[in-house]
């Protein structure tokens, strides 16, 4: 499964990086004139694992890398510094924030050589000095969710078996209602799947479209996003796009208060039959330290607005039903 995931990542992550920056009004990147590693530097298997993890997540902080590979943060810091100085990694510095690491120019051919990256991205460049805080804060929130799910699912009955980002997720839906008809974009921040070992193989996966919310969207804009996702699922377009049966939309907000407010808004926008498609949570709950992230009561649902009840990402199996259930 790990190899299958690596192949899937290699199809889009590096190649899609330029699109992601363009989406936020950024240019492709350039790491400077020195695009070869200095002589005398010896790349190790542990270094390649670091490059692979940064590749999969697009960006990572030192603490996140430390948790993912199980190395002490201070020892890891020394190695990251050498990898950055050798242009295997790029370092992004924002005021009053911890350093962010991305894949460097010299790191790309290493991943290609290892069969992880694709040769057709060798010419893509990135100007790190043009990475704006708005873009990076949004991207790092996606990374926070990805890292938390990766770590928690290692010791859970539910494993993270698929994670996708980028243009391949973009789609449109035609909405016809009392306002008339209009085409609306559907552009989730990520798509992921959790596989539940408690269920039979034919019904053990739950699929999510992820939206991260940094409280920057207006209420009308968020309402339109909710409506688009609702019609997208009800028209069965997710089945064509992802070749799956059920899909939930998980919105992760910065605070619990924001998550509750968005959940209440969704309850007003969608009909009762569609409320089961939506879940809302806060970034505080999506922590690698939260062992109950997947199976505990972490999410708000429009179905239970007003009673402060929370729900798990994956509900416990119902012995009387076959969880078609796992919508």
C-alpha positions in Angstrom: 0.0 0.0 0.0 2.9 2.3 0.8 4.3 1.8 -2.7 0.9 2.4 -4.3 0.6 5.7 -2.4 4.0 6.7 -3.5 3.1 6.1 -7.1 0.0 8.1 -6.7 1.9 11.0 -5.1 4.4 11.0 -7.9 1.7 11.6 -10.4 0.8 15.0 -9.1 2.6 16.5 -6.1 5.7 17.9 -7.7 4.1 18.6 -11.1 1.2 20.3 -9.3 3.4 22.6 -7.2 3.6 25.3 -9.9 -0.2 25.2 -10.3 -0.7 25.7 -6.5 1.5 28.8 -6.4 -0.2 30.2 -9.5 -3.6 29.6 -7.8 -2.4 32.1 -5.1 -1.0 34.6 -7.5 2.6 33.3 -7.1 5.2 32.6 -9.7 7.1 29.4 -10.2 10.1 29.0 -8.0 13.8 29.4 -8.3 16.3 28.2 -5.7 19.2 30.2 -6.9 22.2 29.7 -9.1 23.7 26.9 -7.0 21.6 23.9 -8.1 24.1 21.2 -7.3 25.1 19.8 -3.9 28.5 20.8 -2.6 31.2 18.3 -2.8 31.8 16.2 0.2 28.2 16.0 1.3 27.0 12.4 1.7 23.2 11.8 1.3 21.9 9.0 3.5 18.8 6.8 3.5 17.5 8.9 6.3 17.9 12.0 4.2 16.0 10.4 1.3 13.1 9.6 3.8 13.1 13.3 4.8 12.9 14.3 1.1 10.1 11.9 0.5 8.0 13.1 3.4 8.5 16.8 2.4 7.5 15.7 -1.1 4.3 14.0 0.0 3.3 16.9 2.3 4.6 19.8 0.1 5.8 21.7 3.2 6.8 20.6 6.7 8.0 22.1 9.9 10.9 20.5 11.9 8.5 19.3 14.6 6.2 17.7 12.1 9.2 15.9 10.5 10.4 14.8 13.9 7.0 13.2 14.7 6.7 11.5 11.3 10.2 9.9 11.3 10.7 9.5 15.1 13.9 11.5 15.4 14.8 13.9 18.1 14.0 17.5 17.0 17.4 18.9 17.9 19.3 16.2 16.1 17.0 16.5 13.1 17.6 20.2 13.0 21.3 19.8 12.3 20.5 17.5 9.4 17.9 19.8 8.0 20.3 22.6 8.1 22.8 20.6 6.0 20.2 19.6 3.6 19.0 23.2 3.2 22.6 24.5 2.7 23.1 21.8 0.0 19.9 22.8 -1.7 18.1 19.5 -1.2 15.6 21.5 0.8 14.5 25.1 0.7 13.8 27.0 3.9 11.0 29.5 4.2 11.2 32.0 7.0 8.2 34.1 8.1 8.2 36.6 11.0 7.6 35.1 14.4 7.0 31.6 12.9 9.0 28.4 12.8 10.9 27.6 9.7 9.0 25.8 6.9 10.9 23.3 4.7 10.0 22.6 1.1 11.6 20.4 -1.6 14.8 22.0 -3.0 16.1 21.9 -6.6 18.8 19.4 -5.8 16.3 17.1 -4.1 14.1 16.7 -7.1 16.5 14.5 -9.2 17.1 12.3 -6.1 13.4 11.6 -5.9 13.3 10.9 -9.6 16.2 8.5 -9.3 14.4 6.7 -6.4 11.3 6.3 -8.6 9.2 8.7 -6.4 9.3 11.8 -8.5 8.6 12.3 -12.2 11.3 13.5 -14.7 9.0 15.9 -16.4 9.1 18.3 -13.5 12.9 18.8 -13.5 12.6 22.2 -15.1 10.0 23.6 -12.8 11.3 26.4 -10.5 10.1 28.3 -7.5 10.9 31.7 -6.1 10.9 31.2 -2.4 11.1 34.9 -1.6 7.7 35.3 -3.3 5.8 32.8 -1.1 3.3 35.0 0.7 2.0 34.5 4.2 -1.6 34.1 3.1 -0.6 31.2 0.8 1.7 29.6 3.3 -0.7 29.8 6.2 -3.4 28.1 4.1 -1.0 25.4 2.9 0.4 24.7 6.4 -3.1 24.2 7.7 -3.7 21.5 5.1 -0.3 20.0 6.2 -1.4 20.1 9.8 -4.4 18.0 9.0 -2.4 15.6 6.8 0.3 15.1 9.4 -2.2 14.5 12.2 -4.2 11.9 10.2 -0.9 10.2 9.2 0.4 9.9 12.7 -2.9 9.1 14.5 -4.0 6.5 12.0 -0.7 4.5 12.5 -2.2 3.3 15.9 -5.8 3.3 15.0 -8.4 0.9 13.6 -8.6 3.3 10.7 -5.6 3.9 8.4 -5.1 6.8 6.1 -4.8 5.0 2.7 -5.2 7.8 0.2 -4.4 11.5 0.2 -4.6 13.8 -2.9 -4.3 17.5 -3.5 -4.1 19.8 -6.5 -5.8 20.4 -9.9 -6.8 16.8 -10.3 -9.5 17.5 -7.7 -11.0 20.5 -9.5 -14.5 20.1 -11.0 -17.7 22.0 -11.6 -21.4 21.4 -10.8 -24.5 22.8 -12.4 -26.9 24.1 -9.8 -30.5 24.5 -10.8 -32.8 26.1 -8.1 -35.2 29.0 -7.6 -32.4 31.4 -8.4 -32.1 29.8 -11.9 -29.2 27.7 -13.2 -25.5 28.4 -12.8 -22.2 26.5 -12.9 -20.2 26.5 -9.7 -16.6 25.4 -9.0 -15.9 22.5 -6.7 -12.3 22.8 -5.5 -11.5 21.0 -2.3 -8.2 21.5 -0.6 -7.6 17.7 -0.4 -9.3 14.4 -0.8 -8.5 11.5 1.6 -9.7 8.1 2.5 -9.7 6.2 5.8 -9.9 2.4 5.8 -11.6 0.9 8.9 -10.3 -2.6 9.9 -13.5 -3.2 11.9 -15.6 -3.5 8.8 -15.7 -6.0 5.9 -13.4 -5.3 3.0 -16.3 -4.3 0.7 -17.5 -1.6 3.0 -14.5 -0.4 5.0 -13.5 2.9 3.4 -14.8 6.4 4.2 -13.9 9.2 1.8 -13.6 12.9 2.5 -13.3 16.2 0.7 -11.3 18.5 2.9 -11.8 22.2 3.2 -9.6 24.3 5.5 -11.0 27.6 6.8 -8.8 30.4 8.1 -11.8 32.7 8.7 -11.0 34.7 5.6 -14.1 33.8 3.5 -17.3 35.9 3.7 -20.5 34.2 4.7 -22.0 34.4 1.2 -18.9 32.8 -0.3 -19.0 30.0 2.2 -22.7 29.5 1.6 -22.0 29.1 -2.1 -19.3 26.6 -1.4 -21.7 24.5 0.8 -24.4 24.6 -1.9 -21.9 23.5 -4.6 -20.7 20.6 -2.5 -24.3 19.6 -1.7 -25.4 19.5 -5.3 -22.1 17.8 -6.4 -22.7 14.9 -4.0 -26.5 14.7 -4.7 -25.8 14.5 -8.4 -23.4 11.7 -7.9 -20.5 13.6 -9.5 -18.1 12.3 -6.8 -18.7 8.8 -8.0 -17.6 9.7 -11.5 -14.6 11.8 -10.2 -13.2 9.5 -7.6 -14.9 6.1 -8.4 -16.4 5.9 -4.9 -19.9 5.5 -3.5 -20.0 8.0 -0.6 -18.4 11.3 0.2 -18.4 13.6 3.2 -17.1 17.2 3.2 -14.9 17.9 6.2 -14.3 21.5 7.1 -11.5 22.2 9.5 -11.6 25.7 11.1 -9.0 27.5 13.2 -11.2 27.5 16.3 -14.1 25.6 17.8 -16.3 28.7 17.8 -15.7 29.2 14.0 -16.4 25.5 13.4 -19.7 25.7 15.2 -20.7 28.9 13.4 -20.0 27.3 10.0 -21.9 24.2 11.0 -24.9 26.3 11.9 -24.7 28.1 8.6 -24.6 24.8 6.7 -27.7 23.7 8.6 -29.6 26.7 7.2 -28.3 26.2 3.7 -28.8 22.5 2.9 -32.0 20.4 3.4 -32.2 17.8 6.1 -31.4 14.9 3.7 -28.1 16.5 2.8 -26.9 17.4 6.4 -25.3 14.0 6.8 -22.7 14.9 4.1 -21.0 17.7 6.2 -18.8 17.6 9.2 -17.0 20.5 10.9 -14.0 20.4 13.3 -11.3 22.7 14.7 -7.6 22.6 14.2 -7.2 22.0 17.9 -8.8 18.6 17.6 -6.6 17.7 14.6 -3.5 17.3 16.6 -1.0 14.4 16.4 -1.4 14.1 20.2 -5.1 13.5 19.9 -5.4 9.7 19.8 -9.2 10.0 19.5 -9.0 12.2 16.4 -10.6 9.5 14.2 -12.8 7.6 16.5 -13.6 10.2 19.2 -16.2 12.9 19.3 -14.3 15.5 17.3 -16.8 16.8 14.6 -19.9 19.0 14.6 -22.7 18.0 12.3 -25.6 20.1 10.9 -27.9 17.3 12.0 -27.3 18.1 15.7 -26.9 21.9 15.7 -28.0 23.5 18.9 -27.3 20.5 21.3 -23.5 20.7 21.2 -23.1 17.1 20.3 -20.0 15.9 18.4 -19.4 13.0 16.2 -16.4 10.8 15.1 -14.9 11.0 11.7 -15.9 7.3 11.3 -18.8 6.1 13.3 -18.6 2.7 15.1 -19.9 -0.3 13.0 -23.6 -0.9 13.2 -24.0 -4.7 13.6 -27.5 -4.5 12.1 -26.6 -2.7 8.9 -23.9 -2.8 6.3 -23.0 0.9 6.5 -23.9 2.2 3.3 -24.0 4.0 6.2 -20.4 5.2 5.8 -21.5 8.2 3.8 
